[in-house]
Amino acid sequence: MHQINILIVEDEILLAQDLQIRLQKSGKYKTHTADSFDEAIKVLLTTKIDFLIIDITLKGDKSGIDLAKKVNEKLKLPFLFLTSHADQVTFEQAKVVCPSAYLLKPFNDREISMSIDLALSNFNQQTLEEDSEPNEEAVQEYLFLKKDNAFQKVMVEDIIYLEAQSNYTYFHTKTEKFMYAIVLKKIIEKLPQDQFIRVHRSFVVNKKCITGFSNNAVTLDDHYEVPVSKQNKEMVFKLFNTV
């Protein structure tokens, strides 16, 4: 299981440390901390971060809302706001930068877990359902996929194939299977176009996982057999060097 790398941006040191302990004991998260806008930017430039927990009030001239704007503009990462300010003015300011969730202090373990799950769910659903043309910016290195009421970080390279069944798409990865209520076409747009190929109306495969083929099917990871349609056969079989 790939751990989710979380950056905690909080200027109260004891609170940041407490949050680190709460998150890391689950084993699902690896945490990093920063206490200001500038420090957070340094971490983001040097460390692979998947998710941010941002306090709205930070030390220095720039706030957590300023940081969220920068994240939206440059990195497009999911984040939630952590704050002790429950007033409507602060809430309206925070809404402008579209946090994936909003967590009020004080909090408990369950509230933290639920807020992170909500944030990942909102971000992932938006990412997969966005109407956009395939391009480099749309391609994701990883997805947050949900199984058994918890999100897992799944590297795109670990996806063996995708299978469409009605309005659902099944992700078959090297270790697990995930189901999403999103049509296959939307998901294809978020995958590297040079790595995945549609071999059938209902199947998209990772070309790196192809280990064999027959007249009407390809074998993946020496284990899965996926059908190749007549319409796609010529295009698919051009991938293979045969003697």
N, C-alpha and C positions, 0 to 999 in steps of 0.2 A: 504494500500500500504506500502510495506517495503521500508524504506529509504536506499539509497546506502551510505555506510560509506566510505568517501574519506579522505585519508591522504595527505595533502599538504606539500611537503618537499621543503622549500624555505627559504633562509637565509636573504632575505630582508623582514623585519617585516611588513612594510606598504603594500608591494605587497601581502604578504600572507594574511593579514587581508582583503584587498580589494577582493581577490579571494574568501575568505570565505563568505563575504557578497554577492557577485554575485551568488555564488552557493546556499547558504541557502535560498535566497529569493524565489527560485523556489519551495521549499518545498519537492523536491525529494531527496535532499542530506543532510547528516549530516557530518560535517567536523571536522578534527583534524589537528594540525600543528606540524611540527618539522623543525629545522633549520640546522641540520647536519646529517651525516650518523648515528652516535651513537644515537642521539636523536630519529631518525626515527626507528631504531631497537628496542629501548625501547618501543615506541608506538606499534609497530607491535607485540611485545611479550605480551603486556598487554591489547590490544584493538582489537576487531574484525573488521578488515579493509577489504573492498571489492575492493578498487581501489586506485591507487596512482597517484598523479601529482607530478613529480619530476623535480626540476631544475637541470640541468647538472652541474652547478657550485655551490658548497656548501662550507661553511666555514669548516676548518679542513683539515686533510690530505686526506680524501676520497671524491670522487666526486659522483654526481648522477648516473654516469655510474657504479661505484662500488656498489652502493645501488641496482641498477637494476639487476646486476649479482647475488647478494644475494637473491633478491626476486625471480628471475628465478630458482635458485638452491633449495631454501627451501620452498617457499610459492606458487609459480605459480599463482600469482595474475596479473590482467591486470594493465597496467600503461601507462601513456604518459609522454613524456619529454616536459618540459617548459624551454625555453632558449631564450636569446637575441643573441646567436651566430648562424648566418646563414651560416657560412663558410663551405666549402665542407669537410674539415678535421674533424671538430666537428660532422658533419652529418654522415660521414663514421664511426666514432668511436661509435656513438649512434646506428647505424644500427646493429652493431655486437650483441647487447643485445636484439634485436627484440622488440622495443617498439610497442605498439598497435597503437600509433599515436604520432604526433610531433607538438607542438604548439609554435609559435614564439611570443616573446614580441615585441611591445605592442599588446594587444588583446582586443577584445570587447566581450560582452555577447554572441553574436551569434557564434563567433569563438570558444569560450570555449564550448558551448553546442554541436556544431558540432564535435569538437575534441573528447569530451567524448563519444558521440554516435558512432563515428567511431572506437574509441578504444574498446568499449564494443562489437561492432559488429564483429570486427576482432578477438577479443579474444574468444567470444562465438562461432563463426563459427569454429575456429580452435579447440576448446575444443570438440565440438560435432562431428566434422568430423575426428578427430585423429584416425588412425588405431592402436588400442591397444587391448590387451586381458583385459577382465574385471578384475579389482583388486581394492584394497582399495585406491590406489593413484588416480585412475581414477574417483572414485565416487565423485560427487559434492553435497554439502549441499544446494546449490542454483544455479539457472541459471539466466542469464540476458536475458529476452525475450522482443521482440519489438512489440509494438502495437501503432497505431496512431502516428508514427514517434517519439516515445520515448521509451527508455528501462525501464523495470521494473524489480526489484529484486524479483524473485519468489522462495520461499522456496520449495525444493523438496517434503517435507512432505505435502505441500498444493496442490500438483498435484493429482487429483482424478483418472484420467485415460488418456491414450494416444490413439489416433485413427489414423490409417494409411489410407491414400487415395492416391493411385498412389505413386508419389515420395514426397508427402507432409505428414507431421505429425502434428496433432492437439493436443495441450495441453489443456485439460479441467481441470481448477483449481477451487478452492473453490469460486473464485470471477469472473474469466474471462476466455476467450478462446483465445488461441494464435495459429498461423499457422506458420510452418517452412518448408522450401524446403529441408528437410533432411529426409532420409528414417528412418523408425522406428528402424531398427536393430542398427544403429549407436547411437541412443539416449539411447536405453536400456543399452548399455555398460557403460553409465555414471551414471546410477541410482543404488541405493542400491539393490543388488541382493536378499537380504532377505526381502525387503519391496514391491517389484513390481513383478508381475507374468503375464506371457503371457497367456491369456485365449482363444485367437482366433488369427488367422493369422493377423487380423487387429486391435487387441485391447490388450493393456497392462494395468493392473489395480493396484492401490495402495491397498494392502491387508488390510491396516488399515481402508480403507473407505468402505469395504464390510459390508453391513447391512442386507443382505438377499440373498437367492438364490432359484432358481426353477430348473426344470429338464434340462434346456438348457440356463440358463442366471444367472447372478449375479446382485444384486441391490447395488448401491453405494450411500452412503450418503442419503439413503431413497428417492432418486430422480431419479438417472440415472439407466437404465437397459442396460446391456452390454451382448451380446451373448457369450456363451461358446461353442467351437467347440467339435465335437465328440472325436478328438484326444487328447484334453486337459481336457476332462470332469473328468476322473478318478483322475488325478493329482490335479485339482482344488478342487474337492469335498472332498478330503482328508484333506483339511484345516479346515473343519467344524466339530465341535462336535455336534452330533445329538442324540436325545433320542427317 
